Amino acid sequence: MYVYSFTINSSRCIPYRVKTSNDNKTSGEFEVLVISSQKGQALMFPKGGWELDESVEEAASRESLEEAGVVGNVERQLGKWDFLSKSRGTFYEGLMFPMLVKEELELWPEQHLRQRTWMKVHEAREAYRDWWMKEALDVLVQRLSSPSRKPMEEKDKTIPLISLSAEKPNLMCS
């Protein structure tokens, strides 16, 4: 008997913000934004496939807007994680990007399907059951804690969203 399997690619984003004190000074701490799954039983980061006419960074930005209602600067890729979905029995290749959140919207496409919650990194790490999500958080913490980190304006950019139209063909489902 032959078992055929294939890998589904997904673009994922870890939205984060730097905490500030009451006098608007940066504290050096940061929080990550997690969302509930559509069934509400698991916490996750925004994710999904990318359209034919967009880059993986644009897909990460779009998914963050659609699923979490945030807009910001998509930064350099954190890495690529290969994993098996236990519920679907499918292999995934997840490309993970950090996003410095610039705006949190009051209304967004999936607001009635998902809850969003800001968490300290250690809280999010404890809440995730998947090893690769914990590892991606560790990479983000290491990057943000690096003394050689350049200001975001020099190396990262806001990815413009041209359209959220459902008329475009989807390469894969979220």
N, C-alpha and C positions, 0 to 999 in steps of 0.2 A: 504494500500500500504506500502511495506517495502522499506526503503532506506538503501542500503548497502554502507558502507564506510570503508576505510582502511587507515592506516598511512604509508607513504613512508618515509624511513629514508634517511637522507643526511648528508654528512660530509662537513663542511664549514671551511674556513680559512680566518683570517684577517691578510694579510701580512702587516708588519710594519717595519719602520726603525727609528733609532735614528738620529736626525739631528746633524751635526757637524759644527763647525765654520771653517773659512778659515785656522786657524792654527791647524786643526784636533782635537780640543777639543770638547767633548760632550756637547751639549747645554742643555740637559735635555728635549727638545721638541722632539716629534716624529710625523711621518706622516704615513698614511695608504694608501695602494694601492687598488684602486677600478678599476673594469673593466666594460666595457659596456656589456649589454646583447647581444646575437647574433643578435637580431633585431636592436640593437643600441639605443633603446628608454629608457632604465633604467640603473642605476648604481647598481652594486652588488659586492659581494665578491666571489672568486672562490668557487665552490661547485659541488657536485655530489655524486653519490652512490659509494659504495666500492665493489671491486672484492672479489670473494670467498677466495682468498689466501692472502688478505691484511687486516691490522688493520684499524680502522677509522683514526688513525693518518697518516698512510701511504697513505690513500685515500686523506686526506686533503693536504698532500705534493704533491701527483701526480696531483690533480686538480689545485693546484697553479702553477705547472710547465706547464701543458697543456693549461690552460686558461689565465694565467697572465705572464708566462715566468719568474718566479722567483723560486729560490732555497734558503732554509734556515733551521732554527731550529724550528721545530714544538714544541710548549710548551704545558703545562698542559691545559686541556680543560677549556674553559671559562664557559660553561654551556650548557643546552639543552633547546631549544625553540620549542614549539608546535604552529603551525599556519596553517591557511587555505589559500591555493593559490586561489586568486580571479579569475584568468584566467582559472584555471583548475578545480576548485571546489574540490580539493583534500587536505586532511590533511597531513601535513609534520611534521616530528620530526627532527629538525636540531641540530646537535652537532657542536659547534663552537670552533675552536682552533686558538690561535694566532701563527704567524710565524715571527720570527725575520729574515728578508731577509739578506742573505749573498751575493747573486749574482743575478743580473738582466740580463737575457739573451737577445741577439740581435735577435735571431731566436727561435721561439717556435711553437708548433703544431697549436694553434688557433690564431696566430698573424694576419691573414687576416680576421678573424671573429669578433675580439674584439679590442677595444682600452683600454689602461691602463693609469691611471693617479694617480700620488701621490697627496694626499690632506692632509691638516691639519685636525685633528680630528673634529673640529667644522664645517668645510666645508663639510666633509663626512656626518656628522650627519644631517646637513641641506639638503643634497642632497637625503638622503634616505627617502622613504615614509613609509616604514614598521617599526612598533614600535619595533619589536624584533631585527632588525639590529641596531637600535639606542641604545637599551638596551645592546646588546653585546658590542658595542663601549664603553658604560659607564663602563661596567665591566672591559674591557681592560684598560681604563684610570685609573680606581681605582687600578688595579693590578700594572700597571707600575709606579704609583705615590706612592705606598706603600714604606715606609722607610725600612721595613723588607724584601724587595725583595732580594733574594739570586742571586748571579751571575748566568747567564744562563748556563754556562758550567757545574755547579754542578748539576742541576736538569733537564735540557732539552737536547735534542739530535737532531742531524740531522737524518731524516728518509731516509734511502737509497732507491732509486728507482731502482728496478731490471730491469723492462722492461716497455716500453710504447706500447707493442704489442697489436694490435686489435684482436689478436687471442683468448685472454681470454674472457670468457663469462661475460657479464655485469649483475649485479644484478638489476640495474636501470639506467635510462637515466639521463644525466646531464640536 
